[in-house]
Amino acid sequence: MCGIIGYVGKKTASPILLEGLRRLEYRGYDSAGVAVLRDASLLVRKKKGKIDEGLARVLKAEPVAGCLGIGHTRWATHGVPADENSHPHLDAGGKIAVVHNGVIENYDALKQRLLRAGHKFLSNTDTEVLAHLIGEHYRQNKNGKRKAESGNELTQAVCDALREVIGTYGLAVICTDFPNTIVGARRGSPLIIGIGQEENFLASDANAIVAHTKKVVYLNDYDVATITPERFDVLNLGTDTANVQISNLEFSQEDAARGRHAHFMLKEIYEQPQTVLNALRGRLDFEGATSKFGGLNMTAAELRGIDRIVIAASGTSWHAALVGEYLIEELAQLPVEVEFAHEFCYRNCPLEKNTVLLVLSQSGETADTLAALREAKRRGHRALAIVNVVGSTIARESDGGIYMHAGPEIGVASTKAFVSTITILTLLAIHLGRMRQLSANRAKEILRGLEALPKQIESILAQNNSLKKIAKKYARADDFFFLGRGYTFPIALEGALKLKEISYIHAEGYSAAEMKHGPIALIDEKTPTVFLVPQDAMYDKTMANLAMIRARKGPIIAFATEGDKAIKKVANDVIYLPKTLDLLNPILASVPLQLFAYHIAVARGCDVDKPRNLAKSVTVE
């Protein structure tokens, strides 16, 4: 996903745009650019590379002044990262500038038509085609071929162009003829209006504007907004009327800052005692021996009537979903199936009458997860969600759900949102279980275990220096295995993913029992294995699997339960986890794995917060 920022008001736009782009850089960092309107001229500055190494230097050498502007930080889809492919893009006459997130699927057919009409293109992007298309409609409208029905001629041109477009978009458009107007539109790519005093903003992410306003409007699909310093108007291409609601942001500028930490990822790992506490706050009901939620929007009878749950998610959220499957099946005795969201959308997955879909997404904007939600609703099934971002599309379109309240997560590799998701899935499993066969004593035992987690996570964070030493020891390895069993198997998958994402080391996650079915052939003295071996119901079997690796001289890094003396005899390095219930081990085991991956990435000189080829949210397929 790329990042968009727009400003219209009385202040100089470029510093606001640059600050906003820095806050959006985790969304895309191949290139960045701005277009500012000054004296009826568009001043465009853009550069390949990260903002401080590219655009910021260009703006310092060639400053731009003006009170209206748009900016963009790019994660390349069409066209390689290059100056000419950077946004903003201009129309054929140089009067209109466009920044765009998403993919225009029919851009080639549109481009061929425009080429035949005499247009010339300077880039390989679909966005430049969109800019020319808007410009062509604008020229026709100005020449009187089409009366402006949607606000002004610029808004009308955007509407006319988008009616020809197939694909996804979040875009901002400015024009030299309208020195106080930004036009924004969205379909499948998030866009919000920020409401200020005699100034307004447009952004793809609230992080970009939280320093300037707390009042926002989340645009819906097919909304087109016309924004001036004094007001904003929204219409919808599908209905010509829009559902506009003003919301308040729940986080502050400080929440989205890195603070004293070297990286956002490290900050967010250290925030996990608090984020787990936030996920639990107000949801533990010891008197009723259950958990409680305010947003499921289902009666007790409806919840008891569920026969099956399908959980759809992608990436890290998919690993959390696997933990959720184990939890709900054990505690609630409900069959659960975990689907990759993108596979759910494109295969004819049978859904029985009393099946509920549960989707997981930190951003609430993940394209394939949103598509899964819409597919389930289209087929007449209730769709619930666990999300972090209040006001996100998935939060608005789901039939009910649960917020994580984890605060903004800036690091591309998810940490605190993953742990918060598992925490909430545990609470949900208790809630559903108490409506079925889960005893009050067992439920209270789990609630007490959950209540102890924040302090236990703090004790794990206190081992940071030990983890750092172990990470340095293995930082030059080319391959890793991550192994677990039962509840820790999905955490092995997540540990491998974290290492891959930020250190670029090849890593594989497996059930420890699967090693003898093929993967053990790859074990040698140069291939470390990270073993999750808490003293749980699978302990003896996991230790037997560990012995197979040791017999083949594979280095072993064990994450074990405090007091386990046997593990020291067979592992090269050991990190101890506080003792907890088997089903809560995934939460505790996740934290040291995150720190382990982080320190390896730092030791290898990787950009932890901005790993290559990755963006924070995947809002296009």
C-alpha angles and dihedrals in degrees: 000000000000127000130245130194129174133178135189122173142081100302128088104273104208099070090049091048093048093048090048092049091052088055089049098045092101085066093060136344110176092104142335139208148168137210118204126186115227127165093343092308130110113229109199125191121175138153141180116248137039117332101252092045095045126012096029091055092047091051091049091052095039109025121193127209129199140106098242125062149136130213139191141193112201139220103187123244107144110032128011121274103282140134092255093051093049120107142278100067125192132220121244093273096046091237098108129055124195135189117189142185119196137037128289100211096192094044094119094057090046091048093052090052092050092047089055088052090056102264120148123206129211099192142039095239132117088221094067088053089054091049091053091046091053089046092051092052091045091053091049092048092049089051089057099253092122129027115228104251096162107063108286135355092269094053089045091052091051091050092048092049095047091053086065095047126099114196141037130313147170106180146167123205132189131179134198090233092060108051094175103041139090119183116205131183138177142197117162094341120085122251131169136187117226114209118214140162107284087337135076136193140208122204143159091222132030090228088075095060107024090103090061107036144004095200115090142163117215108215119223128221113292093016117141116195129198109202129191130163092265104039150355131223126197129197129175122228091214100048105009086231124083135209102231121186126172113222134185121234113242097210136060137228089259091055089059094047126097095229117184095340124104092228139016089239092059091046091051093048089054091048092063098096087058096042091051088049089050091051090052099041112118092356102089113092108183093169092058093033090232144087125257135212133187102202110049090098091207127115121234089254091053092049091050089050094062110114099179140009125211115196116202121192144133136229115340091001089059090059089051088050090057090055088048090054091056092045098048094043092051100041102031100027089227120142111244130191123194117211133184100243093230092052092048090058097051105039126064097249109186112238117192120216097266097041119125124201117220117193126195124205132150094203097035087222103082104140101218093041090052089049090052090052092050092047092053092048091048088057091052100256128133113252121203127185143204108204139156104210114077111219094022119143095254090048091052097044100043120096090233140333154156128267119221095211088206095140125233115333109205103167110094092225105071116232116146093034090055093052091043090052092053090047091054092045088055090052091048091050090053091048093052093040094056088056088058129024106326111122122231092238093053091046092051090049090055092045090054089049091052091048090056095051101089092057091043091052089052089056090053092050088054087067091062094116092052090050090049092055093049091047092053090050092059101028094111097052115121098209138028136188121208115198135185140146134220111348092003096054094085088047089056088056091049093047090054091048093051091052092048094047100054107020100035091227116144107248133171128200120208144161103262089234091060094063094084089053092071117303094081087077087077096056117112138141091278097053114081120208121209107210123198101205112160118166094262135130090289096048099110093046092047090051089053089052089049090054090059091058093046091050088059092050095249113157111247128210108188129199102199142164120274111266095028102136096170093066093064090063094058106029127074092213132015135198116188126222125201115259114261141147116301092246092053095052091091091065095049095041093053095064100061091042089057091050091046092054091044095054093045090052092049091048089053092050095246124156096248098192096043108038115186119271093005133108128189099245127028103217097161128057 
